[in-house]
Amino acid sequence: MELQLSEDQEFFRDTTRKFLDAEAPLTKVRALEASDDGFERDWWRRGAELGWTSMLVPEDLGGGSLSGAGLLDLVLVAEEMGRLVAPGPLVPVSVVASAIAAGGNAEQQKAVLPGLLAGATFAAWALDEGRGPWSGAGVTLTAEQRGSDFILNGTKSTVEAGNVADHFLVTVRTGAGLTNLLVPAGAPGLTVVPMKSLDLVRRFSRVDFSDVTVPSSASVGEIGGAGGEVDRLLQTAVVLQCHETNGAVDHVFAMTTEYAGDRYSFGRPLSSYQALKHRFADLKLWLEGSHGIATHAARAVQQRAANAAELSSAAKSYVGENSTDIIQDCIQLHGGIGVTWEHDLHLFLRRATVNRVTYGTPADHRERIATLLSLEEG
């Protein structure tokens, strides 16, 4: 998160925090474990009224941001949601809304964006196929063009919010190249299969396509020209996810430092032992590094800088690698109580673990950085 926020940004962050504290405490997260959606739809609509869904959509299409830099405003929401491992499809809805706003035709923008911005409808991005990288290079789902239609056959895996989606942004491979197609959830031949998730309120699905037919007008952007847009959407998703993870880790670290000051051993608070002080110093260093790289990446993606892909992958690699390590250390510092179901620490570890592998693992993104650097040198 930016060290210096404008007054509007501070007010927006504080309003979001108060809303989440009141309406989505950790007790609510636990209560939603058995729910089908993983969140309450009325609650999401109220979040949309605060502006959560509008930041990546320009004003002339019904959106708008606080600072004119929508992604830098939206990461404030992501961090606050991470602080309470809050439910809700913030990343998929934001990514799809951004794609439609940037490349959708007038009919798509008119038919889909109002519902997404109001929090009344939902969308999911179907990119990953479970066999290759989270990128355009991993897409094998085919869309055969027959006349004025596309026929889709294949499977998408790990589709966040697929269980509630009214619309799917499906990245496919056509004869012309990568293409993003907007597919309605009720299309004949489209089947959504729920997947198990380690996170109590984060829902994922497998989506199967068997001769699913959509018109060529379903293309979001140029047919065969979605390669650059897929990279941009992935960068956006990664930046939001990194800030959400940082919000979760920040809260865990604060919980742990407070516990170490309150818990006594041999007549002394745990925080007074030098060995533990060194450990806390290391954790704080990693945490601040995570904040720094995530903020730097957010600025680059917002500005569409030439190194945005490298920085977003660097952030995903660093945050993904260190977040789970920090939380695991904090659990150890809590002792036996830290590994119980009743304690809240595991809720944060679950979120960080899921985020670590979604939209690419740290290893995937290190490989991506190496590829980008080799292309630059070549």
C-alpha positions in Angstrom: 0.0 0.0 0.0 1.2 3.5 -0.7 2.8 5.2 2.3 1.0 8.5 1.5 -2.6 8.4 0.7 -4.9 11.2 -0.3 -7.7 12.3 2.1 -10.2 10.6 -0.2 -8.2 7.3 -0.2 -7.8 7.4 3.5 -11.5 7.9 4.0 -12.3 5.1 1.5 -9.9 2.7 3.2 -11.3 3.5 6.7 -14.9 3.2 5.4 -14.1 -0.2 3.9 -12.4 -1.3 7.1 -15.3 -0.3 9.3 -17.8 -2.0 6.9 -15.7 -5.3 7.0 -15.2 -5.1 10.8 -19.0 -4.8 11.2 -20.3 -7.1 8.5 -17.6 -9.7 7.8 -15.8 -10.5 11.0 -13.9 -13.8 11.4 -16.9 -15.3 13.1 -18.9 -14.7 9.9 -16.1 -16.3 7.8 -16.4 -19.4 9.9 -20.2 -19.4 9.6 -20.0 -19.2 5.8 -17.8 -22.3 5.5 -20.8 -24.6 4.7 -22.5 -22.1 2.3 -22.7 -22.8 -1.4 -21.6 -19.3 -2.5 -19.0 -18.6 0.2 -20.4 -15.1 0.7 -23.8 -13.3 1.2 -25.1 -11.7 -2.0 -26.7 -8.8 -0.2 -23.4 -8.1 1.6 -21.6 -8.0 -1.8 -24.1 -5.5 -3.2 -23.5 -3.2 -0.3 -19.8 -3.5 -0.9 -20.4 -2.6 -4.5 -22.2 0.5 -3.3 -19.0 1.6 -1.6 -17.3 1.5 -4.9 -15.4 -1.9 -4.8 -16.5 -3.0 -8.3 -16.2 0.3 -10.1 -12.5 1.2 -9.8 -11.3 -0.4 -13.0 -14.2 0.9 -15.2 -14.1 4.5 -16.5 -16.8 7.0 -15.6 -18.4 7.1 -19.0 -19.3 3.4 -18.5 -20.7 3.8 -15.0 -17.5 3.3 -13.0 -14.9 5.7 -11.6 -12.1 5.8 -9.1 -11.0 8.1 -6.3 -7.6 9.2 -7.6 -7.9 8.5 -11.3 -5.6 5.5 -10.8 -8.2 2.8 -10.2 -5.9 -0.1 -9.5 -4.1 1.9 -6.8 -7.4 2.6 -5.2 -8.7 -1.0 -5.5 -5.6 -2.5 -3.8 -6.8 -0.6 -0.7 -9.9 -2.8 -0.7 -7.9 -5.9 -1.4 -5.6 -5.3 1.6 -8.6 -4.7 3.9 -10.3 -7.9 2.7 -7.1 -9.8 3.4 -6.9 -8.4 6.9 -10.1 -10.3 7.8 -9.8 -13.1 5.1 -13.1 -11.6 3.9 -15.3 -13.5 1.4 -16.4 -12.1 -2.0 -15.2 -12.4 -5.7 -13.2 -9.1 -5.7 -10.5 -10.3 -8.1 -12.6 -12.2 -10.8 -15.3 -9.5 -10.9 -12.7 -6.7 -11.2 -10.7 -8.5 -13.9 -13.7 -9.3 -16.1 -15.2 -5.8 -15.6 -11.8 -4.3 -16.6 -11.6 -6.5 -19.7 -15.1 -5.6 -20.9 -14.5 -1.9 -20.2 -11.3 -1.9 -22.2 -12.2 -4.2 -25.1 -15.8 -5.1 -25.0 -18.3 -3.9 -27.7 -21.0 -1.5 -26.8 -23.6 -4.3 -26.5 -21.4 -6.2 -24.0 -20.7 -3.1 -22.0 -24.4 -2.2 -21.8 -25.6 -5.7 -21.0 -23.0 -6.8 -18.5 -21.2 -3.9 -16.8 -24.2 -2.4 -14.9 -25.0 -5.7 -13.1 -21.3 -6.2 -12.2 -20.9 -2.6 -11.0 -24.1 -2.9 -8.9 -23.0 -6.2 -7.3 -26.2 -7.8 -8.7 -24.4 -10.2 -11.1 -21.1 -12.0 -11.1 -18.4 -12.9 -13.6 -15.4 -15.2 -13.6 -12.3 -15.4 -15.7 -11.7 -18.9 -17.1 -7.9 -19.0 -17.9 -6.2 -21.9 -16.1 -6.5 -25.4 -17.4 -4.6 -27.2 -14.7 -1.8 -28.5 -17.0 0.3 -25.6 -17.9 1.2 -22.1 -16.7 -1.3 -19.5 -15.7 -0.8 -17.5 -18.9 -1.8 -17.5 -22.6 0.9 -20.1 -23.2 -1.1 -22.6 -21.1 -4.3 -22.3 -23.1 -5.3 -25.3 -25.1 -9.1 -24.9 -25.0 -10.2 -24.6 -28.7 -12.8 -22.4 -30.3 -13.5 -23.5 -33.8 -15.0 -20.9 -36.0 -18.0 -22.1 -38.0 -19.6 -19.4 -40.1 -20.4 -16.6 -37.7 -20.2 -18.8 -34.5 -17.5 -20.2 -32.3 -17.7 -23.8 -31.0 -15.9 -24.3 -27.7 -14.6 -27.7 -26.5 -12.3 -28.3 -23.6 -12.0 -27.7 -19.8 -11.0 -24.8 -17.6 -9.8 -25.5 -14.1 -9.5 -23.5 -10.9 -12.1 -20.9 -12.0 -12.6 -18.6 -9.0 -16.3 -17.7 -8.4 -17.3 -20.1 -11.2 -20.1 -21.4 -9.0 -21.9 -18.0 -8.9 -20.8 -16.6 -12.3 -23.5 -15.2 -14.6 -20.8 -14.6 -17.2 -17.5 -16.3 -18.0 -14.6 -14.5 -19.7 -13.1 -17.5 -21.4 -9.6 -17.3 -22.9 -9.5 -19.7 -25.9 -7.2 -20.6 -28.7 -8.6 -20.0 -32.2 -7.0 -20.3 -35.6 -6.2 -16.6 -35.4 -4.6 -16.8 -32.0 -5.6 -16.2 -28.4 -9.1 -14.8 -28.0 -11.3 -13.8 -25.0 -14.9 -14.8 -25.4 -17.8 -13.7 -23.1 -19.9 -16.8 -22.5 -23.2 -16.8 -20.5 -23.3 -19.3 -17.6 -26.5 -20.9 -19.0 -25.1 -21.7 -22.4 -26.0 -25.3 -23.6 -23.0 -27.6 -23.2 -21.4 -25.6 -20.4 -21.1 -27.5 -17.1 -19.8 -26.0 -13.8 -18.3 -28.6 -11.4 -17.5 -27.4 -7.8 -13.9 -28.0 -6.6 -12.8 -28.4 -3.0 -10.9 -25.4 -1.5 -8.6 -25.1 1.4 -10.0 -21.6 2.0 -13.2 -21.7 4.0 -15.0 -19.1 1.8 -13.1 -19.0 -1.5 -14.9 -21.1 -4.1 -13.4 -22.6 -7.2 -14.9 -24.7 -10.0 -14.0 -26.7 -13.1 -15.8 -25.6 -16.2 -16.4 -28.0 -19.0 -17.2 -27.0 -22.5 -18.9 -29.5 -24.9 -19.8 -27.9 -28.2 -20.7 -24.6 -26.5 -21.8 -22.2 -29.2 -21.4 -18.4 -29.1 -21.5 -15.8 -31.8 -18.4 -14.1 -33.0 -19.7 -11.0 -31.5 -19.0 -12.6 -28.1 -15.3 -11.8 -28.6 -14.0 -9.2 -26.1 -11.5 -7.4 -28.2 -10.0 -8.4 -31.5 -10.4 -12.1 -32.5 -6.9 -13.6 -32.2 -5.4 -10.5 -30.6 -5.9 -11.2 -26.9 -2.3 -12.1 -26.1 -1.4 -8.7 -24.7 -4.7 -8.3 -22.9 -4.4 -11.7 -21.2 -1.0 -10.5 -19.8 -2.5 -7.3 -18.6 -5.4 -9.0 -16.9 -3.0 -11.5 -15.2 -0.9 -8.6 -14.0 -4.0 -7.0 -12.5 -5.1 -10.2 -10.8 -1.7 -10.8 -9.4 -1.3 -7.3 -8.0 -4.7 -7.4 -6.3 -4.0 -10.9 -4.9 -0.5 -9.8 -3.6 -2.1 -6.9 -1.7 -4.8 -9.1 -0.3 -2.1 -11.5 0.9 -0.1 -8.7 2.5 -3.2 -7.6 4.4 -3.6 -11.0 5.8 0.0 -11.4 6.8 0.1 -7.9 8.3 -2.8 -8.8 10.6 -1.2 -12.1 11.6 2.1 -10.4 12.4 0.2 -7.8 14.6 -1.7 -10.6 16.3 1.6 -12.4 17.1 3.5 -9.3 18.4 0.6 -8.6 20.7 0.5 -12.2 21.9 4.2 -12.2 22.5 3.9 -9.1 24.7 0.9 -10.5 26.7 2.2 -14.1 27.1 4.6 -14.7 30.0 7.2 -17.4 30.4 9.4 -17.8 33.5 8.1 -14.4 34.7 9.0 -12.5 31.5 7.0 -11.7 28.4 7.9 -13.7 25.4 8.8 -10.5 23.5 11.6 -9.8 25.9 13.7 -12.9 24.8 16.5 -11.9 22.4 16.2 -14.9 20.2 12.5 -14.2 19.6 13.3 -10.5 19.0 15.7 -11.6 16.2 13.0 -13.8 14.7 10.4 -10.9 14.8 13.0 -8.6 13.1 13.3 -11.1 10.3 9.6 -11.5 9.9 9.1 -7.7 9.8 11.8 -7.4 7.2 10.1 -9.9 4.9 6.7 -8.3 5.5 7.9 -4.8 4.6 9.7 -6.2 1.5 6.3 -7.8 0.5 4.6 -4.4 0.9 7.3 -2.7 -1.1 7.4 -5.0 -4.1 3.6 -5.2 -4.3 3.2 -1.4 -4.2 5.9 -1.0 -6.9 4.1 -3.6 -9.1 0.8 -1.9 -8.6 2.2 1.4 -9.8 3.8 -0.3 -12.9 0.6 -2.1 -13.9 -1.5 1.0 -13.4 0.8 3.0 -15.6 1.2 0.1 -18.1 5.0 0.5 -17.7 7.3 -1.5 -19.9 8.5 -3.6 -16.9 5.0 -4.2 -15.5 5.1 -7.9 -16.3 8.5 -8.4 -14.6 7.5 -6.5 -11.5 4.1 -8.2 -11.1 5.8 -11.6 -11.4 8.5 -10.5 -8.9 5.8 -9.5 -6.5 3.9 -12.7 -6.9 7.1 -14.7 -6.4 8.2 -12.8 -3.3 4.9 -12.4 -1.6 3.8 -15.9 -2.4 7.0 -17.4 -1.1 7.3 -15.4 2.1 3.6 -15.1 3.1 3.2 -18.7 4.1 6.6 -18.8 5.7 5.8 -15.8 7.9 2.4 -17.1 8.9 3.9 -20.5 9.7 6.5 -18.8 11.9 3.8 -16.8 13.7 1.9 -20.0 14.4 5.0 -21.5 16.0 5.5 -18.4 18.1 1.9 -18.9 19.4 2.8 -22.4 20.6 0.2 -25.1 20.9 -2.8 -22.8 20.7 -1.7 -21.7 17.3 -2.4 -25.0 15.7 -6.0 -25.4 17.0 -9.2 -25.0 15.0 -10.5 -22.6 17.5 -7.7 -20.1 16.9 -8.0 -17.9 13.9 -4.5 -18.2 12.6 -5.3 -21.1 10.3 -7.9 -19.0 8.5 -5.1 -16.7 7.3 -2.7 -19.6 6.5 -5.5 -21.1 4.3 -6.0 -17.9 2.4 -2.2 -17.3 1.9 -1.7 -20.9 0.8 -4.5 -20.7 -1.8 -3.2 -17.4 -3.1 0.3 -18.7 -3.3 -0.8 -21.2 -6.0 -3.6 -19.3 -7.8 -2.6 -17.2 -10.8 0.8 -19.0 -10.9 3.1 -20.3 -8.2 6.2 -18.5 -7.1 8.3 -20.9 -9.2 6.0 -20.2 -12.3 6.6 -16.5 -11.9 10.4 -16.8 -11.4 10.4 -18.8 -14.7 8.3 -16.1 -16.3 10.8 -13.4 -15.2 13.7 -15.4 -16.6 11.8 -15.7 -19.9 11.1 -12.0 -20.0 14.7 -11.1 -19.3 16.0 -13.5 -22.0 13.6 -11.9 -24.5 14.9 -8.5 -23.6 18.5 -9.6 -24.0 17.7 -11.3 -27.3 
